[in-house]
Amino acid sequence: MDNIELLIQDNTNSDIYDISDIVEGTITWSTERLGEASNLEFSIIPNGELSFYEGSIVRFKYHGNNIFYGFVFSKSRNKDNVIKVVACDQLRYLKNKETYVFQNKKASEVLIKIANDWELKTGNIDDTGYVIPSMVEDNQSLLDIIYKANDLTLLSTKKLYVLFDNFGKLDLRNVENLKTDLIIDGQTNLIDFDYSSSINDTYNQIKLVKKDKSGGSREVYIVKDSSTIAKWGKLQYYENVDDSLNEAQIIERANKSLALYNRVNRKLSIPVIGDVRARAGFSIFINNLNLGDIILNQFMLIEKATHSFSNNDYTMDLELRVI
């Protein structure tokens, strides 16, 4: 297969094999913004010298661009001696469960602490700014703990941060720093699309409750949008907030939550020519795309990206949403 470099390193003796020329069929690289490590799936017809095991390092480049660095997590073989391999990046190790207690820590500091504890490599980590008063996480996955810290930061600052593995190092970046110059034009380079809109995860009334430490009394704060309640009905978000927050902080959080959740959620799926810049968590610009109820001329966040490399053909399927 032209323009690719696919290497695998035997984790028992550190021997490195270039398997670029024995790939059979399609190489698939998949990334998701939430919940999953990125995967690289491929099949090979081995020669006599090749030897590797679960945990072996896999590196993949396309036209010299670093695409994937991860580890073999599964392999299977059929009667034709074709070996199918699935490799995952470092985020796979964040599925481990543990108990953590954090006091007055930023989401970026939560990530650094967990990465250090579990001997994971880190790269570019943006300062998330907001100090989380308290997080007590018992028997939770490391990934969910980091996501919770990011969610609390989002609710308090309206700033969205994305965690991903960047060729062997964990990055945590503000989505504003991940806008690409890739443009998809609805009139010229878009083959097809699938569009949906929904208010299933929409809230137009925010109710925040602060309980005192003894649990004997509570303060209730409610903000709402009467205009969208009239259109959609009452859709309430309810949360018990930390008792260290004062009234002004709670009201500010409620208003920011309303601004974040009080809107129609729009999702767009498109198959297009491949571009290595398009991975989950990054944004691309959709230009002049008529969806019926709106015409898109804006950046959209990539929720999921599936890239397919096959001979001289390179395509990708993107799932997008409005930021």
N, C-alpha and C positions, 0 to 999 in steps of 0.2 A: 504494500500500500504506500503510495507516494506521499511525501510531505509530513510523515509522522515519525516519531521516535518513541518506541515503547520498550521500556527496560524493566526487567525483574531481577531482584537481588535475593539469592538464596540466603535465608536467615540462619542457616546452620554453618556456612563457611564463608559468607560474604561474596561469593562468586556472582558476577553480574552478567546477565544474558540479554543481548539485543534480540527481541522477539518480533521486531517490526515486520520482518519478511515472512513470518509463519502465521500471521493473523488470518483467520478464516471468517469471512463475512464482515459484519458491522461492529465497530467499536462504539459503545454508547456511554456517554458521560451525562449524569443526572445530578442536578442540584435543586434543593428546596430551601426556601427561606426559613421555615420553621419545622422542627421535629425530626429531621433526618440528616444523617451525614451524607456528603456527596458520594456517589458510587461511580465506578468505572467497570463496565462489563464488556468482556471480549472472549472470543474463542480462538484457540490455536491448535495447529497440528504439530506436535513437538518433534524435534530431531533427537538423535541419540544422546546428545550432551546435556540437554535441558534437565534441570532438577530444581524444584522449589516446593515450598510447603506453606501451610497456613501461617500467617504472620510475615511472610516475605514482602519486601518493599516493592511497590509498583510505581514507576514514573512514566508520565505520558506528556509528550510535547507535540504541538502541531505548528508547522511553519516556524519552528524555533520558539514559539510561545509556551511558557509553562502552563500546563492545563491541570494536571492532577498528580498528587503525591499521596499515596496511601498504602494500605496493607491488605494482603490477600485474606479474605474472611471465609470464602467458600470456593470450592472447585469440584467439578464433576467431569466424568469421562464416559463417552459412549463407545459402542462396538467399533466405530470407524476411527477410534483413537483421537477424537476431537475433544480437547479439554476446554470446558467453559469455566471462566474465572470471574468472580465478583470481588472487587477490592473496595474498601471504604477508607475515608480520610479520618483524621484525628477526632472529629466530632462523634464518631462511633463509640469512643471510650467515655464520652460524657453521658452515655446511657447507664453507666454505673450509678448505684444508689448510695447515698450517704446522709448523715445528719450534720447540718451546719447551723450555727447561730451567729448572726452578724449584727453589730450595733454601729450605727452612724457610718455606714460604708456606701460608697458609690457603686453603681453597677460595674463600672470598669475595674474597681478594686475587688469586687466579688469574683469576677472572671480571673483576675491575676492570682488571687488566693487559691482558687480551685485548680487552675492550671499548674501552679507551683506544687501544690499538694500531690497532684497526680502525674507530675513530670511530663507535662505537655508543653510543646514549644509555642511561644507567642510571637506575634509580629507587630502590626500597627494597631494599637489600641487607643481609640479616641477617649479623651477625658469626658465622661458622661455628666459631670457637673453636679447633678442633684444628689444630696446626701440622704440615703434611706434611713429613717430613724431606727427601725428594727426589722429583722427577718429571722424567723425561727422555722427551719425546714427539717422535719423529721422523716427519715427514710424516703427521701425524694431523689429522683434522678438529678445528676449534676446539670444536665441540660435544662431541666425544668426550673432549677434554682436560678440559673443564669437568666432564663427567659422571664422569670418573675421579677427579677431585679430590673430587667429592661422594660417590662410592662409598667412597673411602678414609676420608672423614670419617664416613660411616655405619658402617663396620666398626669404627672406633675409638671412636665415641661413642654409637652406636645412634640418632643423630639424622638424620632424613631431610630433605633440602633440595630444593626444587623451583625450577627455572629456568623463567621464562615471560616473555613480552612483555606488559606491562600498558599497552595503548593508546600504544605508541610508546616505552616505556622498559623495559629489562631489569630484572626483579625476581628476587631469590634469597631464598626464604623458607623458614623451618622449617615443616613441615606442621602443627605444633601451632598456628601462627599463622594457618592457613588453614581453620579449621573454620567452616563456615557454620551458620546456624540453620535451614537447610532440612531438613525432616523428611519422609521417605517412609514412610507407614504401610502395612504389609503387608495390612491388613484393609480399608482405606478408599480410598486414592488410588493403588493400584498395579494397572495393567491386566494386565500379564503380566511374566514374568521368565524368564531362562535362567541356570541355576546350574551351576557345575562345581567340583570339588575335585581337587587333584593333588599328588603329591610329586615331580614331575619336576624342580623347581628347589629341592628340599629337601636339606639336608645334616645328618646326625647324627654325623658325625665330622669334626673340623677338624684338619688337619695343616699346621703352619707350619714352614718351614725357613729357618734363618739361615745363610748361607754367609759365610766370611771373605773378605776382599777378594782374596786370592790364589786362592780357589776350592779350596784344599787340604783344608779340613775344613768340617763343617757341624754345626749343632745342630738337633735335631728336637723339636718340641713337639706333642703330640697331646691333644686333649680329645674326649670322646664321651659319648653318651647311650645306655647299654646297653638301656634300656627300649624306645626307639623303634627301635634296631637289631634287637631281637627281633621287632618288628612289621613293619618295612619292609625289613629287610636293611641292609647297611652302605652308606651314601651319603656319600662323602668329598669334602670341599673341600680342595684343596691350593694352597698359595701360598708363594712365596719372599718373605720379608720383608726390609726394609731392614736392612743390617748395623749401623746406628746404634742400633737398638732393643735395650734390655737385656732380661734374662729376665723381669722382672716385667711390662714393657710387652707382651711377646709373649704371655705367659700371659693377661693381661687382654684382649688383642685376640682371642685364641682363644676365650675364654669368651663375649665379646660376640658373636662371629661365630656360635657355637653357639646362643646365645639368639635370634639374628636368623633363622637358617636352619632350625632344627630344629622345623618345624611344617608342617602341611598348608596349602597355598596355596588360598584360596577366591576365586573370581571370580563376579561377578554382573552380568548385563546387563539393563537395564530401559528400557522406553519410557514416558515420563511427560510431563505438561504442562510446557512450557518455563519455565525460571527462569534469568535471566542470571547468577546467583551460581554456578551449577554449571559450572565449567570444570575441565579437567584439572589435577591437583595440589591442588585443594581437596577438602574432605571434607563429606559429608552424613550425616545420621543415618538409619539404617534401623531402623524400629520394628516389633517383633512380626511378623517375617516367618519363617514356618516353611519351612525348606528340606529337611526330612526328617531329616538327620543333626544339624542344629542349628537353633535358633531365634535369629534375629538381633535384637539390641537394642544397636546400637553404631554408631560412626562408621565409614564406609568411604571409602577414598581413590578419587577419580575418576581412572582411568587414561586414559580417552578420553571426550570429549563431542562429540556432533554435534547442533547446534541447527538447526532448520528453521523459517524465518519465511515464511509464505505467506498473503497477504491478512490475515484476522483470526485465522488459526490459527498457534499457536506451540507446537511440540513439541520434545522432545529425547530422544536415545538415549544412555544412560550405560553405560560399562563400569567396574565398581567392583572393588576388592579390599580385603581386610581389612588394616588398617595393622599 
